[in-house]
Amino acid sequence: MRTVKEKKPLIGVNNNFEERKKAPWITVPGRYLEAVYDNGGIPVVIPPFEDDKHLELYFDFLDGFLFVGGDDYDPSLYGGKVLPDMELAHPRRTNHDLMMMKQVLKQEKPLLAICAGVQIMSIAAGGRLIQHLETGMRHTGEFYHHINILEGSLLAGIFSETKLVVNSYHHQAVDPDCAGQRLNIIAQAPDGIPEALSVQGRSFQLGVQWHPERIDDLHHRDLLFSAFIRAAVNPVET
């Protein structure tokens, strides 16, 4: 058993799955793992096995969960159809992420979901995605833009302000008219696209559409990840 003094929170991380030369490969962009480690957590990669029997074992000892970005989830999960400009995640990742997220949302343990992570968060809660953004505002190619944060929200408390500049790299987004059960939109871009969601009744279950793990402003990254790690250490106090 880890004592309170020596404890570093163990953060479960989902990952990408692909097949190379008929062999399975599991990959995670290193900046997610570095952001967890640099802020006092220990990342634990959860392999995307084809069933959910292992998840209960992981959930017994993990202190929090990080969902990372990636390719598009199968739109049939929310009643959509595959469009020509979509790049679908491997079905094994899609199925595993959905199983894992549904279980995480039933728990009190802290959650930070990034980019595709906030999208599977919405899908798991019964929400829908905008399959391709055509608002006139650029959200792709690491474009930096302002967002407006709901006053008094978890995100406003983390950054101590209600306006931020964030980096976008996505062509899909949570549908503001159907975000999902018990999910609150707590930040939006100027064109109305949701930029952050929080879960009602949870002290720290947060999803963001931008990429704090690789944003140019290291202080921004560390404010968010350190808040997440603190919540994993002291979930009752957050």
Residue pairs with C-beta under 8 A, 6 or more apart in sequence:
2 8
7 233
8 40
8 41
8 42
9 40
9 41
9 42
9 63
9 64
9 229
9 232
9 233
10 41
10 42
10 44
10 61
10 62
10 63
10 64
11 36
11 41
11 42
11 43
11 44
11 62
11 63
11 64
11 65
11 66
11 229
11 232
12 44
12 46
12 58
12 59
12 62
12 64
12 65
12 66
13 28
13 32
13 33
13 36
13 43
13 44
13 45
13 46
13 65
13 66
13 67
13 68
14 46
14 48
14 65
14 66
14 67
14 68
14 93
14 96
14 97
14 100
14 117
15 26
15 27
15 28
15 45
15 46
15 47
15 48
15 68
15 93
16 26
16 27
16 28
16 68
16 70
16 71
16 89
16 90
16 93
17 24
17 25
17 26
17 48
17 89
17 90
17 92
17 93
17 96
18 24
18 25
18 27
18 90
19 25
19 90
26 45
26 47
26 48
28 43
28 45
28 68
29 68
29 69
29 213
29 214
31 213
31 214
32 43
32 66
32 68
32 114
32 213
33 43
34 213
35 212
35 213
35 221
35 222
35 225
36 42
36 43
36 66
36 225
36 229
37 43
38 222
38 225
39 222
39 225
39 226
39 228
39 229
40 226
40 229
40 233
41 64
41 225
41 228
41 229
41 232
43 66
44 58
44 62
46 54
46 55
46 58
46 100
47 54
48 92
48 93
48 95
48 96
48 97
49 96
50 92
50 95
50 96
52 96
52 99
52 100
52 103
55 99
55 100
55 103
59 103
59 107
59 109
62 109
63 109
63 110
63 232
63 233
63 235
64 109
64 110
64 111
64 112
64 228
64 229
64 231
64 232
65 100
65 104
65 109
65 110
65 111
65 112
66 111
66 112
66 113
66 114
66 117
66 228
67 97
67 101
67 111
67 112
67 113
67 114
67 116
67 117
67 118
67 120
67 121
67 207
68 114
68 115
68 116
68 117
68 213
69 114
69 115
69 116
69 117
69 169
69 170
69 211
70 89
70 93
70 115
70 116
71 87
71 88
71 89
71 116
72 86
72 87
72 88
72 89
72 116
72 172
73 88
73 89
73 94
73 97
73 98
73 116
73 119
73 120
73 123
73 129
74 82
74 88
74 89
74 91
74 94
75 81
75 82
75 83
75 86
75 129
75 131
77 94
77 98
77 123
78 123
78 127
78 128
78 129
79 128
80 128
80 129
80 131
82 88
83 131
83 132
85 132
85 171
86 131
86 132
88 94
89 97
89 116
97 120
98 120
98 123
98 124
101 113
101 120
101 121
101 123
101 124
102 124
104 111
104 205
105 111
105 121
105 124
105 125
105 182
105 199
105 205
108 202
108 203
108 235
109 232
109 235
110 203
110 204
110 205
110 228
110 231
110 232
110 235
110 238
111 121
111 199
111 202
111 204
111 205
111 206
111 207
112 206
112 207
112 208
112 224
112 225
112 228
113 120
113 121
113 206
113 207
113 208
114 207
114 208
114 210
114 211
114 212
114 213
115 169
115 170
115 208
115 209
115 210
115 211
116 170
117 207
118 174
118 196
118 197
118 207
118 208
118 209
119 129
119 172
119 173
119 174
121 180
121 183
121 197
121 207
122 128
122 129
122 174
122 175
122 179
122 180
122 183
122 197
122 207
123 129
123 180
124 180
125 179
125 180
125 181
125 182
125 183
126 178
126 180
126 181
127 174
127 175
127 178
127 179
127 180
127 181
127 183
128 174
128 175
128 177
128 178
129 172
129 173
129 174
129 175
130 172
130 173
130 174
130 175
130 193
131 172
132 171
132 172
133 139
133 170
133 171
133 172
133 173
133 193
135 191
135 192
135 193
136 191
137 145
137 189
137 190
137 191
137 193
138 145
138 168
139 145
139 168
139 169
139 170
139 171
139 173
139 189
139 193
140 168
140 169
140 170
140 171
141 169
142 167
142 168
142 169
142 211
143 167
143 168
143 169
144 165
144 166
144 167
144 168
145 165
145 166
145 168
145 189
145 190
146 163
146 164
146 165
146 166
146 189
146 190
147 163
147 164
147 165
147 166
147 187
147 188
147 189
147 195
147 196
147 210
148 162
148 163
148 187
148 188
148 189
148 190
149 155
149 156
149 159
149 161
149 162
149 163
149 164
149 186
149 187
149 196
150 156
150 162
150 184
150 185
150 186
150 187
151 162
153 184
153 186
153 187
153 196
153 198
154 186
154 198
154 204
154 206
155 186
155 187
155 196
155 198
155 206
155 208
156 162
156 186
158 223
158 224
158 227
159 220
159 223
159 224
164 187
164 220
165 217
166 195
166 208
166 209
166 210
166 212
166 215
167 210
167 211
167 214
167 215
167 216
168 189
168 209
168 210
168 211
169 210
169 211
170 209
173 193
173 194
173 209
174 180
174 185
174 194
174 197
174 209
176 185
176 188
176 192
176 193
176 194
179 185
179 194
179 197
180 197
182 199
182 200
182 201
183 197
183 198
183 199
183 200
184 197
184 198
184 199
184 200
185 194
185 196
185 197
186 196
186 197
186 198
187 194
187 195
187 196
187 208
188 194
188 195
189 195
193 209
194 209
195 208
195 209
195 210
196 206
196 207
196 208
196 209
197 206
197 207
198 205
198 206
198 207
199 205
199 206
203 231
203 235
203 236
203 238
204 227
204 228
204 231
204 235
204 238
206 228
208 224
212 220
212 221
212 224
212 225
213 221
213 225
214 221
215 221
230 238
231 238
